[in-house]
Amino acid sequence: MTWHVDAEDLRAYAQGELAPPLLWSADTHLTGCAECRGVLASVSEGVDAGWDRIDAELDAPRPGLWERLLVRAGVADHTARLLAATPVLRRSWLAAMVFLLVATVGVVYTADSPTAFLALAPLLPLAGVALAYGPVLDPTYEMAVVSPVHGFRLLMIRTVAVLVTGLGLNLLATLALPAYGLRALAWLLPALALTATGLALTPRLGQVLAPSLVGGVWIGLLAIARESGDGPLVQFTAAGQGAAAAVAALAAGLLFLARDRFDVFFSRSAV
C-alpha cells in the first residue's frame, strides 16, 4: 500500500462531511488499511469528545441573577444553587407575602389595633419554611436528597434563607406602624417559636401536617385569648413573650436532637 487517506479527509469522513469521490476512495481504502483505521479511530474519539463537551455545555443549567449574586458574595456554588432554587424565594411567593402584609397594615390603621398584624406575622415564616423543601414544590428535591450533604444541613440552609427574607419583610411592615412602638415587634418571638416547633415536628408528622398543626394551635390560642377578655392578647404580653421564648428554645433543642432523622425522612419522602 503506497498511499494513505489524508488526516483531514479522515476527520471529514468521521464527521460525515467527506464528499464523493473521496468518500468512495476512503471507504475502499479503509477496508484494507489497518493504519488508516487506527487514525480514523483516534480522530473519531476527538470528535466525540468535542461533541460531548458541547452537549454538556448546552445541558448545563444557566445560573440566574440571584444565584450569580450569591456566588459573587462568596457563597459556595452548590449552596447558591440550593438557595436560588428555594420555591418560596420566587417572586410569586414574595409578592403574596407583601400583599398580605400591606393589607394587614391597612387593617391595623382602620381598626386602630395591631392585633391582626401580630396574629398574621408569625404564620408567614412558618408557612415559608414549610414550603421551602419538599418533593411537591422544590425542583431540585431529588438532586438534594441523593447529594452527599446532610439532609439537616440542607434544610437549615433553606430555613435560614426563608427566615431572613420573611422576617425582613415583617420588619419592614413593622416600620409602617410607628405609633405602636415596641409593641409592634411582639410577633417576633412567636414567629421563632412557631417555626422551630414546626421544624422539630416535621420528621414525625410530615411537612404538611406539622406546620398545619402548629399554625392551627396558634390560631386556637388567639381565639381563646380573644374570648377571655377585651384587653391585649396574652400572647403579646410580657408573660406571653416569655412563654414564646421558652417554646422557641425548647423546640430548637429538640430540633437539634432530631437532626439525624431528617435524612431518613427526606429519603422516604422521595420514594
C-alpha positions as CSV (number, residue, x, y, z in Angstrom):
1,M,0.0,0.0,0.0
2,T,1.7,3.1,-1.3
3,W,-0.7,5.9,0.0
4,H,-2.9,6.6,3.0
5,V,-6.0,8.8,3.4
6,D,-5.1,12.3,4.5
7,A,-5.8,13.1,8.2
8,E,-8.1,16.0,7.3
9,D,-10.1,13.7,5.0
10,L,-10.3,11.1,7.8
11,R,-11.7,13.8,10.1
12,A,-14.2,14.8,7.5
13,Y,-15.1,11.2,7.0
14,A,-15.7,10.7,10.8
15,Q,-17.9,13.8,10.7
16,G,-19.9,12.6,7.7
17,E,-18.7,15.6,5.7
18,L,-16.5,13.8,3.1
19,A,-18.0,14.0,-0.4
20,P,-17.7,11.6,-3.3
21,P,-15.4,10.6,-5.0
22,L,-13.1,10.9,-2.0
23,L,-15.7,9.2,0.2
24,W,-15.8,6.1,-2.1
25,S,-12.0,6.0,-2.2
26,A,-11.7,6.3,1.6
27,D,-14.3,3.6,2.1
28,T,-12.4,1.2,-0.2
29,H,-9.0,2.1,1.4
30,L,-10.1,1.7,5.0
31,T,-11.3,-1.9,4.4
32,G,-7.7,-2.9,3.8
33,C,-5.6,-0.4,5.7
34,A,-5.2,-1.0,9.5
35,E,-3.1,2.1,9.9
36,C,-5.8,4.4,8.5
37,R,-8.4,2.7,10.6
38,G,-6.3,3.4,13.7
39,V,-6.0,7.1,12.7
40,L,-9.8,7.2,12.0
41,A,-10.5,5.8,15.5
42,S,-8.3,8.4,17.1
43,V,-9.9,11.2,15.1
44,S,-13.4,9.9,15.9
45,E,-12.6,9.8,19.6
46,G,-11.6,13.5,19.5
47,V,-14.7,14.4,17.6
48,D,-16.9,12.5,20.0
49,A,-15.2,14.2,23.0
50,G,-15.8,17.6,21.4
51,W,-19.5,16.8,20.9
52,D,-19.7,15.6,24.4
53,R,-18.2,18.8,25.7
54,I,-20.7,20.8,23.6
55,D,-23.6,18.7,24.8
56,A,-22.5,19.2,28.4
57,E,-22.2,22.9,27.9
58,L,-25.7,23.1,26.3
59,D,-27.3,21.0,29.0
60,A,-25.6,22.8,31.9
61,P,-28.2,25.0,33.8
62,R,-27.8,28.7,33.4
63,P,-27.4,30.4,36.8
64,G,-30.0,33.1,37.4
65,L,-29.4,36.6,38.7
66,W,-30.0,35.6,42.4
67,E,-27.6,32.7,42.1
68,R,-24.9,34.8,40.5
69,L,-25.2,37.5,43.2
70,L,-24.8,34.8,45.9
71,V,-21.7,33.4,44.3
72,R,-20.2,36.9,43.9
73,A,-21.0,37.5,47.6
74,G,-18.8,34.5,48.5
75,V,-21.4,31.8,48.8
76,A,-20.3,28.3,47.5
77,D,-21.6,27.3,44.1
78,H,-23.6,24.3,45.4
79,T,-25.1,26.4,48.3
80,A,-26.0,29.2,46.0
81,R,-27.8,26.7,43.7
82,L,-29.8,25.3,46.6
83,L,-30.7,28.8,47.8
84,A,-31.7,30.0,44.3
85,A,-34.0,27.0,43.8
86,T,-35.9,27.6,47.0
87,P,-39.5,27.8,45.8
88,V,-40.7,30.4,48.4
89,L,-38.0,32.9,47.4
90,R,-39.5,33.3,44.0
91,R,-41.4,36.4,43.0
92,S,-44.8,34.9,43.3
93,W,-44.4,34.0,46.9
94,L,-42.7,37.2,47.8
95,A,-45.4,39.2,46.1
96,A,-48.1,37.3,48.0
97,M,-46.3,38.0,51.3
98,V,-46.0,41.7,50.5
99,F,-49.7,41.9,49.6
100,L,-50.8,40.2,52.8
101,L,-48.6,42.4,54.9
102,V,-49.8,45.6,53.2
103,A,-53.4,44.5,53.6
104,T,-52.8,43.7,57.3
105,V,-51.2,47.0,57.9
106,G,-54.2,48.7,56.3
107,V,-56.5,46.8,58.6
108,V,-54.4,47.9,61.6
109,Y,-54.8,51.5,60.6
110,T,-58.6,51.0,60.1
111,A,-59.2,49.2,63.4
112,D,-56.6,51.2,65.3
113,S,-55.3,47.9,66.8
114,P,-52.1,45.9,65.9
115,T,-53.8,42.6,66.8
116,A,-54.4,41.5,63.2
117,F,-50.8,42.1,62.2
118,L,-49.4,40.5,65.3
119,A,-51.5,37.4,64.7
120,L,-50.6,37.1,61.0
121,A,-46.9,37.9,61.1
122,P,-45.7,34.7,63.0
123,L,-47.6,32.5,60.5
124,L,-45.7,33.8,57.4
125,P,-42.2,32.4,58.3
126,L,-43.8,29.2,59.4
127,A,-45.6,28.7,56.0
128,G,-42.4,29.8,54.1
129,V,-40.2,27.3,55.9
130,A,-42.8,24.5,55.4
131,L,-42.8,25.1,51.7
132,A,-39.1,25.6,51.3
133,Y,-38.1,22.0,51.0
134,G,-40.2,19.1,49.7
135,P,-41.0,16.9,46.7
136,V,-44.0,18.9,45.6
137,L,-42.6,22.4,45.1
138,D,-38.8,22.0,45.1
139,P,-37.5,21.4,41.5
140,T,-34.1,20.2,43.0
141,Y,-35.6,18.0,45.7
142,E,-34.4,14.6,44.2
143,M,-31.0,16.0,43.5
144,A,-30.7,17.3,47.1
145,V,-31.8,14.0,48.6
146,V,-29.1,12.0,46.8
147,S,-26.4,14.6,47.4
148,P,-23.7,13.7,49.9
149,V,-24.8,16.7,52.1
150,H,-26.6,16.0,55.4
151,G,-30.3,16.5,55.0
152,F,-30.5,18.6,58.1
153,R,-27.9,20.9,56.8
154,L,-29.8,21.3,53.5
155,L,-32.9,22.1,55.5
156,M,-31.1,24.7,57.7
157,I,-29.7,26.4,54.6
158,R,-33.2,26.8,53.2
159,T,-34.7,27.7,56.5
160,V,-32.2,30.5,57.2
161,A,-32.7,32.0,53.8
162,V,-36.5,31.9,54.2
163,L,-36.4,33.3,57.7
164,V,-34.1,36.1,56.7
165,T,-36.5,37.0,53.9
166,G,-39.7,36.5,55.8
167,L,-38.6,38.2,59.0
168,G,-37.1,41.1,56.9
169,L,-40.4,41.7,55.2
170,N,-42.2,41.6,58.6
171,L,-39.8,44.1,60.0
172,L,-40.4,46.4,57.1
173,A,-44.1,46.2,57.7
174,T,-43.5,46.9,61.4
175,L,-41.8,50.2,60.4
176,A,-45.2,51.2,58.9
177,L,-46.7,51.1,62.5
178,P,-44.5,53.6,64.4
179,A,-47.4,54.6,66.7
180,Y,-47.3,51.3,68.5
181,G,-43.6,51.3,69.3
182,L,-42.0,48.1,70.6
183,R,-45.5,46.5,70.9
184,A,-45.4,46.2,67.1
185,L,-42.5,43.8,67.4
186,A,-44.4,41.3,69.6
187,W,-44.7,39.0,66.7
188,L,-41.0,38.1,66.5
189,L,-40.7,35.6,69.4
190,P,-43.9,33.8,68.5
191,A,-42.7,33.6,64.9
192,L,-39.4,31.9,66.0
193,A,-41.4,29.6,68.4
194,L,-43.8,28.5,65.7
195,T,-41.1,27.9,63.1
196,A,-38.9,26.0,65.4
197,T,-41.8,23.9,66.6
198,G,-42.9,23.1,63.1
199,L,-39.4,22.0,62.1
200,A,-39.0,19.9,65.2
201,L,-42.3,18.0,64.5
202,T,-41.6,17.5,60.8
203,P,-39.7,14.2,61.0
204,R,-42.6,12.7,62.9
205,L,-45.7,14.3,61.4
206,G,-44.5,15.3,57.9
207,Q,-44.0,18.6,56.1
208,V,-47.8,19.3,55.7
209,L,-49.2,18.1,59.0
210,A,-46.6,19.5,61.3
211,P,-46.8,23.2,60.3
212,S,-50.6,22.9,59.8
213,L,-51.0,21.6,63.4
214,V,-48.7,24.3,64.8
215,G,-50.5,27.1,62.9
216,G,-53.8,25.7,64.0
217,V,-52.8,25.7,67.6
218,W,-51.6,29.3,67.3
219,I,-54.9,30.4,65.8
220,G,-56.8,28.5,68.5
221,L,-54.8,30.1,71.3
222,L,-55.5,33.5,69.7
223,A,-59.2,32.7,69.6
224,I,-59.2,31.6,73.3
225,A,-57.3,34.7,74.4
226,R,-59.8,36.9,72.5
227,E,-62.8,35.3,74.2
228,S,-61.2,35.6,77.6
229,G,-61.2,39.4,77.8
230,D,-61.1,42.7,76.0
231,G,-57.5,43.6,77.0
232,P,-54.4,42.9,75.0
233,L,-54.0,39.2,74.0
234,V,-51.9,37.3,76.4
235,Q,-49.5,36.1,73.7
236,F,-48.3,39.7,73.3
237,T,-47.9,40.5,76.9
238,A,-44.6,40.1,78.8
239,A,-45.7,36.7,80.1
240,G,-46.7,35.6,76.6
241,Q,-43.4,36.7,75.2
242,G,-41.5,34.8,77.8
243,A,-43.5,31.7,77.1
244,A,-42.8,32.1,73.3
245,A,-39.1,32.5,74.0
246,A,-39.1,29.3,76.2
247,V,-41.0,27.3,73.5
248,A,-38.6,28.5,70.8
249,A,-35.6,27.4,72.9
250,L,-37.1,24.1,73.7
251,A,-38.1,23.4,70.1
252,A,-34.6,24.4,68.9
253,G,-33.1,21.9,71.3
254,L,-35.5,19.1,70.1
255,L,-34.7,20.0,66.5
256,F,-31.0,19.6,67.2
257,L,-31.5,16.2,68.8
258,A,-33.7,15.0,65.9
259,R,-31.3,16.2,63.2
260,D,-30.3,12.7,62.2
261,R,-33.9,11.8,61.4
262,F,-34.1,14.2,58.6
263,D,-32.0,12.1,56.2
264,V,-34.4,9.2,56.7
265,F,-37.4,11.4,56.5
266,F,-36.5,13.1,53.2
267,S,-35.3,9.9,51.7
268,R,-38.6,8.3,52.5
269,S,-40.5,11.3,51.1
270,A,-38.6,10.9,47.8
271,V,-39.8,7.4,47.2
